[in-house]
Amino acid sequence: MSNTIDNLLHEARRFAPSEEFAANAVATAELYERAAADRLGFWADQSRDLLHWHTPFTRTLDWTNPPFAKWFDDGELNVAYNCLDRHVLAGNGDRVAIHWEGEPGDSRSITYAELTAEVKKAANLLTSLGIHAGDRVAIYLPMIPEAVIAMLAVARIGAVHSVVFGGFSAESLRSRIDDAEAKLVITADGGWRKGRVFPLKDAVDAALANGESTVEHVLVVKRGENEVAWTEGRDLWWQDEIALVDADHVAKAFPAENPLFILYTSGTTGKPKGILHTSGGYLTQAAFTHKNVFDLHPESDVYWCSADVGWITGHTYVVYGPLANGATQVLYEGTPETPHPGRWWEIIEKYKVSIFYTAPTAIRSFMKIGRQHPQKFDLSSLRVLGSVGEPINPEAWMWYRDVIGGGSTPIVDTWWQTETGAIMVSALPGVTTLKPGSAQVPLPGISIDILDEAGVPVGKDQGGLLVVTEPWPSMLRGIWGDPDRFIETYWSKFGDKYFAGDGARYDMDGEIWLMGRVDDVMNVSGHRLSTAEIESALVAHPLTAEAAVVGAADETTGQAVVAFVIIKQNQLETAESIDVAAELRKHVSQQIGAIARPRDIFIVTELPKTRSGKIMRRLLRDVAEGREVGDTTTLADTAVMSSIQAKLT
Ligand code: 6R9
């Protein structure tokens, strides 16, 4: 493997922080020293500094029953109070918490005082519907302020939310409702997406249609104004009910380890895992990372994370991190290209967004349609850019910095997972010298290593499996209802070390490069190749907009590299006139080595992606191996696979 990833690991570009940026930066190099000297003391300090504890904790970590961690467990706090009331009490009630932008162009700015008032009413409403601490509430909403209000109201009364992404089907919703035994579903009539209203209430009705369920009520926010069916006694309009309840609500303190939410994520088997997060540790790391990784100055910054609240990124970096830190943020309902391909950049100009956090897949699709769209807007307010969700190839990193960041903004590539709850590996702007394509270094207080299959740490310029070697505050506390699966999935491979499922590599400087999920690692003629690395090489070619690579079974080589490539719009003519597959094969050969040269290159117009933008390589592998395509229900657009297959035959 070591020869074949030279392409990535010999990335020579470096970007040191500017003096001006470093002088005003929130994070300093001293954080690393403090954390190295006393890791638990460091986290205890962060927690006391960043949060309000109703009852201060005296114990930082209880790790007597691994892998079941307890953080700050004799302390008590209220998560919603930390995100709301205390900012108002500190005199910041007039600060905007949310600049909400609806897809059709309607908008609403909500101050911390207003958001606090809304959440208090919603908390009273939940209580009036019989929701108590510990009860589960399913939330199935579009990206509207009520999504944030509902999550915080659930947290405020000590109940547990399970947010189900609005793009999931009725069937997925039902299995999540059943698994968590939710008593209440909060949904909307519909939400706006791609210029149309997509119905949500219909899906809830379909989900609850068959057989007894634990759901007692369905609260429906009016948003899409679309027709909905109504089950008397069960269904209630949010707006009507909110108008009836008391405006006052005193936040009660709950133990630090009180469950805060369950979030389902896919594993290697078919059944989604309900990842469980609790309160004090989660909020500590959410607030710490949001403040330090994004260099947040809450009095002056406008922050925007483009993730949906249905994903962990939306939980930690739309709801809990920014609000715990008293940030002003943008919340956008719709898609990036509606009604025009510059919509995101228009929003950045409108609200003078200074910190922007998105996914590589979005960046690459913007690269595909060209820089003329962002260039129509004034993006000069941006000063920090973030990336999350998959490895960002150096090509996309440079485009992001040059075209969106005006050639000067730091980019933080943040590695973490639903399970880790918050960012684990990332540069710190103002401190770290940036390296395009690398997630770089563990955050202060986070212990990461890369091990070989036998569990032995690898050295510089070597690859292996990423592990977390010490418990961390926002770690998952388990899989809902399935402690055995929790142990089996994450803690059986390397004992007391958390196995993340990602391949990684140290470069010559000892910095970390993520190489994709280990299930995406190919073995070609006994050589290990990473899908990410070949994709990166393909995307570096001037013809290529996007690429996905899979390892397909091959009689002679074990696995063979099969690539699916999208050609840039402005290169289509050139592509017509040459043998694209031969050209790209030669290019990969040059960039990485003959071993990485794809056996097959298929030119396609779209790639199969989940709603959160992850390429579903499993489906492409089915195509590459001539099998019937497997389960496509989690695709953002289920028609993509038929269009790809039509292209190939
Ligand atoms: C936050 C989130 C987790 C998986 C993770 C890894 C991949 C996330 C990454 C990254 C390389 C990054 N991943 N961030 N890979 N560089 N900066 O995405 O959570 O949806 O649970 O996915 O995403 O493979 O294991 P989740």
Boltz pocket constraint, residues with backbone or C-beta under 6 A from the ligand:
constraints:
  - pocket:
      binder: B
      contacts: [[A, 265], [A, 311], [A, 312], [A, 313], [A, 387], [A, 388], [A, 389], [A, 390], [A, 391], [A, 392], [A, 413], [A, 414], [A, 415], [A, 416], [A, 417], [A, 418], [A, 419], [A, 425], [A, 439], [A, 500], [A, 501], [A, 502], [A, 514], [A, 516], [A, 517], [A, 612]]
      max_distance: 6.0
